[in-house]
Every structure is written in C-alpha cells, then in structure tokens.
Amino acid sequence: MQDIKKIFYWNTLSAHERKKILLRPIVTRKNIITKEVKKIIENICKYGDKAIHEYTILFDNYTLDEFQISDKKIDLSLGNINRDLKKSILIAKKNIECFHQAQIMPTIDIETQSGVRCQQISIPLNSVGIYIPSGTAPLFSTVLMLAIPANIAKCKEVILCSPPPISDEILYVASLCGINKIFQIGGAQAIAALAFGTETIPKVDKIFGPGNVYVTEAKFQVSTTLNGPAIDMLAGPSELLIIADTKSNPDFIAADLLSQAEHDISSQVILITPDVEIAKKVIFSLNKQSKKLSRLNIINHSLKNSKIIIARDILQCIEISNLYAPEHLIIQIENPRSILDKISNASSVFLGPWSPESAGDYASGTNHVLPTYGKSITNSALGLSDFQKRILVQELTYSGFMTLASSLVILSEAEKLEAHKNAVTIRMNMLKESI
C-alpha cells in the first residue's frame, strides 16, 4: 500500500497542482468510456433482447435463459436468508421508512390575493426503473434505498434490474418491498433497455440507482436523448473525504477510508488535516487494518486514486472540502457540529467519531444514493420528491380576475405579447358588456 503514502502540503502547491490532485480518477478515461457506452446504447435500441443476451455473455460471462426472475425463484430466496440478516434488514427498513415518511410535503393551497387561489400538489411518477449494482458485491441495501421512497410516493410501476446471477439477498429485499418485476441484466445495457424498452424490458419514465462508470455514463447519455427518460443523478464510484484534527482517532479514520476504498477500483478517498502526525498515524493504521481485509486488491487499486492533504488549519480543510464537493464527508474533529454551517458542498455528512459512513450506507435512515463527481455543488441526495412530480394549479374568481386584470394587461404590453394581453381584455370586455 504505497500509493496513499504520498502526503500533499496544500500551501506548497500551485493552482494547477491543487486542481489536479482533486480530480476524480474517471476524468482520465472519460472519452473512451463515452464511445463504448454510446455503442452499447445504439445496439440495444437496434437489436433489443438479442443485444442484451450478447452483452450479458460478454460482460457478465453469463448465458440467460430468460430475463425476468420467476415468482418461484423469488419465493425460494426467502428461505435462504438467515434470521439475523432478516432482522437487521427489517431494522434498516424501519429507519429508512421513518426518515422518508417525514419528507412527505403538505399540499400548498393558498390565496395569493383575494379571489386568486394557487396550489401545488405532488403526484407519483408512473413508472420507474431501479438499478441495483452487483459485480463484486450484491448491494441489496440499495434496494431499500430506492424501493422504499418509490413505495411511499406510490409509484405505479417499479422495475428492478441487476446483473446476473441476482443474489438471494437482493431478491428477498425486493420481495419485502413489494417488487415483483425483476430482470437479471446489468451494466450500460440495462440502462439502455430501461430507457428505450425492448421486446421484454418495459420502458420507464425515470431511472434510479448508482453504478460503475459505465452505468453512470449510460444514465447521462440516455437522459440527454430526445424522448429519453429522466434520471435521479450521476451517482458513480464512491467518494469519501474526511476532515480530522489532533483529537481524531486515527484508527477510526483509517477504517472509514478503507470502507469506501473497498467499493470499487475507481473509488476515491481523501483525508484532509492540519496535523501531519495524525496523517502519519492514519497511514500506519491503513497498512495494519488492510492486511485483514478480503477485498485488498480493490482497496489497493482505489488507494492509487486517493490523497492525504495537509492544510493550514480547519478552516482551510473546509475550503478544500467545499472545492472537492464530496459524496460522503466525515467531520471527525473535537466539535464537529460547530463547522456544519460552513459546509456548502457535500452530499451526506457524518459528524463525530461515532458516525461511521457505514451507518448511512445501511441503516441510519438517510439515503445512500448520492451525487458524485462534485455534483453536490448543485444536486441533493436522493429523496422522496425524486419519485414525484409537482403540479401547479391556479383558479381565479370573477372578482379575483378583475382585481388582477389591469396588472396583466400592463405586464403583457411591456413584453409586447399581444395575444397574452388579448386573453385578458377579451374577458374584461365580456364582463363590461354583461354589466
């Protein structure tokens, strides 16, 4: 584990060097991935199920007899989950439901002035596709994070896609959440199938879920296509940034860094601290703890993308963190809540030594589907509102219209939109005639 031993002293770096060390690893391969994904999408649109079969053999080394998982196989999965895991899943489900139920927004129904009634109502999306990564680890927790808000929002149809073979844990959690349309396809080809439909896979209105760089690129491309679906966000390889001070526990920091480094070879973890001694202790602990971990090969790859940065003080740590705009931010300092109001760019924040990022990944209640690539500058964590759309309603009474009419005429005249003005004056004239 040599690659993270490089410590960067922020104040000695040029502007170009600072920008370079905060780059996501994916940036260096973006053009190649874009071309490959574009071709996959074109083939799915042209050849449908046949292309899915071929890509599943090519990428997953798996030959499909059928795309959709049968009800019988789903039922069989229920008996293959041990009691302790079921109990833990139910605890996570309860907390996630609790947090997302609290996000239900009341209908807005007000009179902006006498006789002018305005409303905002929320209705569920008709059909959504949820993508569940698998690959090196079956992320059944992501089923909870996506299916629960979809259920609370009352989405009419939920389609689940995941690479084959789909684990019993994913099937169990999907069944627990009432999902019975489950397709064993993964990667960019699954996103393309959900986006445009095939002979077997239904087209959906919006696609949700994290994935590797190919999945993320596919989501971006289909969402920018004419008549393509909406997407939740660009949720790519996992990112974690930790702000630490002299009071921090280096073993906790190392454990948290490793927990995100094991996700994917394209993951990135960063430690920022004003204390070089803490940095050295973290490096020692990283080497010690990593030897006991089964996913060491993935960890070593992702640590090549990772950095330790020495800042002037905690305020500069915050400044660097806001520049990077991490997916996950752990603040492990003496009084972490004291700087929370200075954090402007982060998707999910974990305060203090007893708040490991693992809690947010599984069972604290918050959603773990989060914007990456620095998109937390403008985007938010997944929530209930992502599974809904807002409709605005206005209703004017006779008196409300008459009170507002002269202002409407003046405003439309000022914008030189004669038909807008006419839509008002024709009503005014009719009312004058009737009087």
N, C-alpha and C positions, 0 to 999 in steps of 0.2 A: 504494500500500500504506500507507494512512494509519491503518487501524484498530488495528494492533498497536503503534502508536507511543505509545499511552496506557500509561504506567507507573504501577502502583499501589504505594503505600508501605503495607505491611501494618499497621504500628503506628499509622497515622493513620486507619484505617478503623474504623467502628463494627461491632458484631457482625452487624447486618443487612447492611451493605455487604460484609463478608467472606463471608458466606453467599451473597450474590447473585453475586459475581464467580467463585465456584467452581461455580455452577450449570452443568449441561450445557445446550447450546442447545436440545435436543429438548424440554425441560420446558415451554417456552412454547407448543408446538403439540400437546401430548400429547392433549388432549381431541378435537381434530379428527381426528387420526390414528387414535385408538381407534375412533371411529364409522365411519370409512371402512373400516378393516380388518374390523370386525365384519360389515359389509355384504358384503364380498368373501367371507368365510368362509361366511356364510349362503347366498350364491348358488352357491358351489362345492358345498356339501352338497346343495342343492336341484336344481341343473341339471347338475352334473358336467362332463363334457367340453365341452358346449355353452358353459358359462360360461367355461371356460379359453380356448376359442377367442376369445370376445368380449373377454376381458380382455387377451389377448395382442395383439390388434389395437389395443385402446385404449391400453395402457401401453407396449408394445414396438414398435408400428407394424409388426407382422409377422403375416402370414397363414400359419398352419400347415397343411401338407398332412397331416402325421402327427406325433404327439407323440414317438414313440421314434425315436432315431437308429439307422439300419440298420448292420449289421455292415460292409457295403461302404463306407459313408461313414467309419466308424471306421478301416478299413484304409487308405483313401485319405489320411487325415490323417497317417499315419506318414511318408509321403513328402514332406510339406510342411514338415517341421521341419528346420532346418539342423543341421549336425553339431555346431557349438559349443554351441548351445542344448541339444541332446540330451545332450552331455557334462556340461554344468552341471546339468541336471535329474537325471542319474544321481548326481552328487556330492551334491546335496541329498538325494536319496532315500536314499543310503547313510547319511548323517549322521542323518537323521530316524529311519530304521530302527534305527540303533545306539542312539540315546537312548531310543526307545520299547521296544526289546527289554529294555533294562536295567530297565524298570518292571514286568516280569513278577514277580508276587509268588508266593513259595512257598506251597504249601498248608499251613495251620496244622493240626496234628494232635497234640494233647497230652492227657495225663491231668491234669485239674484236681485230682483226688484219686484214690486207688486205686479202680479199677473204674468211674470216670466219665470217659469219653472224649469230647472235644469237637473238632470240626473246622470249618474254614472253607475252602470250595472256591469257585473262580471259574469261571464258565461264560460263554460268549459270548451276547450278545443275538441273538435270532433274525433280526430284520430291522431295518435302519437306513436312513434317508434322509439323504443328504448334499447340502446346498445350496451351490452354488458361485456367488458373485456374479459378475456380468459388467458390464453397464452401460457405464461409461466406461472400464473396463479388465478384460480377461479374467483372473481370478485363478486361473490354473492351479496356482499354488503351494498353494492351499487344497485342491486335490485330494490332493496329497501329505500334507498335514497331517491329513486326515480318513480317506483310504483306507488309509494305512499302519497306523495303530493298529487300524482295523477288521479288516485282514488278520491282524495279529499276534494279535488277540483271537479270530480265527476266526469272525467273524460270518457267519451262514449266507447272508444275502442283503443286498446293498448296492445301493441305488437312488440314482442321481445325477440331480439337477435343476439346470438352469442356464438363464438367459434366452436366447432365440434372437436371432441365429444363434450357435450354440455354436462357439467358435473351434477351430481345428485343434490348438492347444496344449492346451486342456482335454481334447479327445478323445484326443490322444496320451498324456497323463499318465494319464488314466482307463484306457486300454488297458494301459499299462505296469503299472498297479496291479491289473489283472485285473477291472475293472468293465466289464460289457457291457450293463447296463440303464441307458441314459442317455436322459433325457427333456428336450426343449427347452421348458421352461416356467420362468418366474421369478416373483419377487415374492411378495406375500402369497398369491396364488392357488396357487403351487407348494407353499407350506407347508400350506395347507388341503387340497390334493389328497393330499399325503403323509400328512397327519394322519387323513383320513377315507376316502380312496380314491375313485376314480371308475371309470367303465367301463374306462378304460385304465391309470390310475396305481394301482399297488398301495398299500394302506395299510401303514404301517410302525409299529414299536413305539417308535422314538425318532428324533428329528430333530436333525441336527448342522449347524453351519455359520454363519458370520457373514452379515450383510446390512445393508441400509439400515434406516431407522427403521420402514418398513412391514413388512419381513421380521421384524424383531425383535419388533414388536408382535404380528404374526401368531403367532409362536412362543409368546409369552406367553399369548395367548388360547386357542390350541388345547390348550396344556398344562394349562390350568385348566378345561377342559371334561370333563364326565363321559365316561369311556372314551376320552378323548383321549390322544395319545402323550406320552411324556416328551420333554424337550429337553435339550440339553447345557448351555446357559446363555443369558443375554441378552447376546449379542455384537453390539453395534450399531456406530455410526460410530466410527472410530478416534480414540484419545486418546493424547497423549504429554505427559509432564511431565519437564522437565529441571532438575536441581539443579546449579548451577555456582558456582565460586568464582573468585578472582582469577587462578588458574593455568589456567583453562579456555581452550580455543581458540574464540573467537567464531565463526570460520568453520565449525568442526565443528558447533557448536550450531545455527547458522542452517540448515545443510544438513539436520540431523536434524529440526528443526522443519518445514522445507519438505517433507521426505519423507513426513511424516504429514499435513500440510495438504493434499497433493495427492490424498488418498484420496477425499474426499467433501466436499460443501459443508457437511455437518453435522459434520465432524471438528473436533477442538479440540486446540490445542497451548498449553502453558503453560511459561514459563521462570520459575524462582524462584532468586534470587541475593541475597547481601548486598552485592554490588558494583554500584553504579549505572553505573560506567564500562563494565563488561562488558556490561550491558544495552544501553547506547548503541551499543557496537561490534557487538552482535548485530543490532540494528535496521538499522545501516548495511549489514551483510553480507546480511541478508534482502533488502533492496532491490536490492542488487547481483546476488545469485545468482538471484533470482526472475525477472529480466528474460530469463534464458537458458532458462527452463523452458516447456515446451509447454502445461502444464496450469495456466497462470497464472490463468485465470478461476475455476477451482475453488479454487485456493490463496487468491485474494483473498476469496472467499466464506467459506472456513473460518477465515481470519485475523480475520474480524469476530467470531468466537466466542472468540478467543484472547487471552491476557493475558501481561504481564510483571509480576512481583511482586517488590518489593524487601523482603527480610526483614532482621531484626536481625543474624542470624548463621546458620551452617549448621544448628544445632540447631533454629532456628525454621523453616528451609526444610524440614527433615524433618517437623516438626509439621504444616506446611501440606500437605505431600505426603500424609501419612497421613490427613488430613482429606478430601482430594480422592479418594484411593484410585484412582490412575490405572491404565489398561490397560497402558501402557508407561511405565517410569521409567528415565531415563538419569541416572546419577550421574557427572558429569564434574568431579570435584574432585581435589585432589592425591593423596589416599589413599582412593579410593572404598570399598574393602573394609572400611575402619575403621568405617564407619557402617552397614554392611549389616545388622547385628543390631538396629539401631534402626528399620528399615523394617518396618512391620507390615501395611501395606495397599498392595499393588501386585500386578499380575498377572504381569508379566515385567520383570526388572531387567537393565540393561545397565551394566556397570562400566567406567569409564575411557574415554580418548579414542579407543581403537582398537576399540570395541564399538558400531558404529552399529546403530540399531534395524533397519536393512535386513537385518543378519545373521540376526536372529531371524525376520524375515518370510520368509526364503528357505532358508537352508542351514546354519545353525549346528547344527541338530538339535532344538532346542526347538520346541514347538508354537506357532503364531501365532494359534490360535483362543483368544481370551481374554475374560474377563468385562469388560464396560464399565459405564458408568452408576454407578460407585462400588461395584459388586458384588464387587470384590476384597476388601472387608471380610470377606466370609464365603465367597466362591467361589474356586475354583482354576482355573488354566489347564487346557485340555483335555489328557487323558492316557489311557493305555491302560485304566485302570479305568472310564472313562466308557463303554466299549464292552462292559463285562462286568457281571455281577451276582454278588453273593456269596450263597452258600447255607451255612447253618449246620447242622451235624449233631451230634447227641449220642447216645451209646449207653452205657447203664448195665448192668453185670453184676449178677448176684444180690447179690454182696457189696457192690458199689458202691451199689446201691439201698438195701440195708438200712442202710448207714452214713449215707446222706443222708436216709432216710425221716423220722426224728423231727424234723429241722430243717424239712422240707417241711410236716409237719403243723402245727408251731408257727407257721410263716410264713403258711400259708393260713388258720389260725384267726384270726391277728392281723388279717388283711384281711377276715375274715368271708365268705370264699368257700368255702362248704361243699362244693360239687362238686369243687373243687380238692383239698380235704382227702380227700374220698371216693376220688378217683382213686389216692391213695396208700394209704389204710387198707385198701381192698379187696384190694390186693396183699399188704399186710402180713398180713392175716387169712388169706389163702390159704396163704401161706408158713408161718404158725404151725400151720395145720391139717395141712399136709403133713408137718411135723416131728412 
